[in-house]
């Protein structure tokens, strides 16, 4: 569904700090979140402030077609141990991603904003299930044109989130997705094939994906 124009203008990310908040304020309305991603930002609330926006340099991406699938994970996928769905349980996925003992950046306002984006067709989830129908793992993110911003993932069963990542990559390869943003590199995403690129290169890829 079309969104109204955002009332906020994000500053040029090329001049933003590469290792801290690059902008502050605004809100988590659907049009604001989409405008942020178009401008190269993503929300990352911190304990001291909720409406913080980041544009790190370098930026982490998962190249389309570049997911590392180990032989063990490939066997798990082929076994059908985790049935996969898309957009079948978005709210349950985002709430599971937020339910972390160590705390989370996924605030109630973030949840509300992404739920509304999902209802409008902009945000998507990938779910994996146990054979007896329990939610085993998943991930969610925001699509803007050819960009998919992967926001967070979780698992209740070993390898369930990795199978969800494989499903997301298959979806990306079968649609017009050309850029998968994973924001900041972690050991887990690095093992799955994510890489860091200069922010300037990310901006060029972003412009091509969202124009």
C-alpha positions in Angstrom: 0.0 0.0 0.0 1.2 3.5 -0.7 2.4 5.6 2.2 2.1 9.3 2.8 5.2 11.4 2.5 7.3 11.5 5.7 7.3 14.8 7.5 10.9 14.3 8.4 14.0 14.8 6.2 17.0 12.7 7.1 20.4 14.3 6.7 22.9 13.1 4.1 24.3 9.9 5.6 27.6 10.4 3.9 28.5 13.1 6.4 27.1 11.2 9.4 29.3 9.6 12.1 30.3 6.1 11.2 30.2 4.6 14.6 27.4 6.2 16.6 24.0 7.8 16.2 23.7 9.7 13.0 20.4 11.4 13.7 17.9 11.8 16.6 14.2 12.4 16.9 11.2 11.8 14.5 9.1 8.7 15.2 8.5 5.1 14.1 5.5 5.8 11.8 5.6 3.6 8.7 6.4 6.5 6.4 9.3 7.5 8.7 10.8 4.0 8.8 10.6 3.7 5.0 12.1 7.2 4.5 14.9 6.3 6.9 15.9 3.2 4.9 15.7 5.1 1.7 18.2 7.5 3.1 20.5 4.8 4.4 19.5 4.8 8.1 17.9 2.2 10.4 16.5 2.7 13.9 18.5 1.4 16.9 17.0 2.6 20.2 19.4 2.8 23.2 18.6 3.0 26.9 19.3 6.7 26.9 17.1 7.5 23.9 14.6 5.7 21.8 14.5 7.6 18.5 18.1 7.1 17.4 19.1 6.5 13.8 22.3 4.9 12.6 24.2 4.7 9.3 27.4 2.8 10.2 30.6 2.9 8.1 31.3 0.2 7.1 27.9 -1.3 6.5 27.1 -5.0 6.7 25.3 -6.7 3.8 24.5 -10.3 2.9 25.2 -10.6 -0.9 22.2 -12.0 -2.8 23.1 -15.6 -3.6 26.0 -15.4 -1.1 24.5 -17.3 1.9 26.9 -19.8 3.3 25.1 -23.1 3.8 27.1 -25.8 5.5 26.7 -29.4 4.6 25.0 -30.0 7.9 22.6 -27.2 7.4 21.9 -28.3 3.8 21.0 -31.8 5.1 18.6 -30.2 7.6 17.0 -28.1 4.9 16.6 -31.2 2.6 15.2 -33.2 5.5 12.1 -31.0 5.8 12.6 -31.0 9.5 11.5 -27.3 9.7 8.5 -26.4 7.5 8.8 -22.8 6.3 6.2 -20.1 5.9 6.3 -16.5 4.8 4.2 -13.8 6.5 2.2 -16.4 8.4 3.1 -15.2 12.0 4.7 -11.7 11.7 3.6 -10.5 15.1 4.8 -13.7 16.8 8.2 -13.4 15.1 8.9 -9.8 16.1 7.8 -10.4 19.6 10.0 -13.5 19.8 12.9 -11.4 18.5 12.3 -8.9 21.3 12.1 -11.5 24.0 15.8 -11.7 25.0 17.0 -12.1 28.6 19.9 -9.7 27.9 17.5 -6.9 26.8 16.5 -5.7 23.4 16.4 -2.6 21.2 13.0 -3.7 19.9 10.7 -1.4 21.9 7.0 -1.3 21.9 7.0 1.6 19.5 9.3 -0.4 17.1 6.9 -3.3 17.3 3.9 -1.1 16.6 5.6 0.6 13.6 6.6 -2.7 12.0 3.3 -4.4 12.6 1.7 -1.5 10.7 4.3 -1.8 8.0 3.5 -5.5 7.7 -0.3 -4.8 7.5 0.5 -2.4 4.7 2.6 -4.9 2.8 6.1 -3.4 3.5 7.4 -5.7 6.2 7.8 -9.5 6.0 8.6 -12.4 8.2 10.0 -15.9 7.5 8.9 -18.6 10.0 10.2 -22.1 10.6 8.1 -24.6 12.5 8.6 -27.9 14.3 6.8 -30.9 12.9 4.2 -30.6 15.7 3.4 -27.0 14.7 5.4 -25.0 17.2 7.2 -21.9 16.1 10.9 -22.9 16.0 12.6 -19.7 14.6 12.3 -16.9 12.2 13.3 -13.4 11.1 11.6 -10.2 10.0 12.6 -7.2 8.0 11.5 -4.3 5.8 11.3 -4.3 2.0 11.7 -1.1 0.1 11.9 -1.7 -3.7 14.8 -4.0 -4.3 16.1 -3.6 -0.7 15.4 -6.0 2.1 16.5 -4.7 5.5 16.8 -7.8 7.7 16.1 -6.5 11.2 16.3 -9.4 13.7 16.1 -13.2 14.0 15.5 -15.7 16.8 15.4 -19.4 17.3 13.9 -21.8 19.9 15.4 -24.8 18.2 19.0 -25.2 16.9 19.3 -24.3 13.2 15.7 -23.0 12.9 16.8 -19.4 12.3 19.4 -20.5 9.8 16.7 -22.3 7.8 14.7 -19.1 8.0 17.7 -17.2 6.5 17.9 -19.8 3.7 14.2 -19.2 3.0 14.7 -15.5 3.0 17.6 -15.8 0.5 15.5 -18.1 -1.8 12.7 -15.5 -1.7 15.2 -12.7 -2.4 16.6 -14.6 -5.4 13.2 -15.2 -6.8 12.1 -11.6 -6.6 13.7 -8.3 -7.5 15.7 -8.0 -4.3 19.3 -6.8 -5.1 20.5 -5.6 -1.7 20.1 -7.4 1.7 21.1 -5.1 4.5 22.1 -6.7 7.8 23.4 -3.4 9.3 26.3 -4.4 11.5 28.5 -7.5 11.1 28.3 -10.1 13.9 30.2 -13.4 14.2 26.9 -15.2 13.3 26.1 -13.2 10.2 29.7 -13.4 9.1 29.6 -17.2 9.3 26.5 -17.1 7.1 28.2 -15.0 4.4 27.7 -11.4 5.4 30.4 -8.9 4.6 31.3 -5.3 5.4 31.5 -2.7 2.6 32.2 1.1 2.8 29.2 3.2 3.4 29.8 5.0 0.1 29.5 1.7 -1.7 26.4 0.8 0.3 24.8 4.1 -0.7 25.4 3.4 -4.4 23.9 0.0 -4.1 21.0 1.4 -2.1 20.3 4.1 -4.7 20.2 1.4 -7.4 17.9 -0.8 -5.3 15.3 1.8 -4.3 15.1 4.2 -7.3 
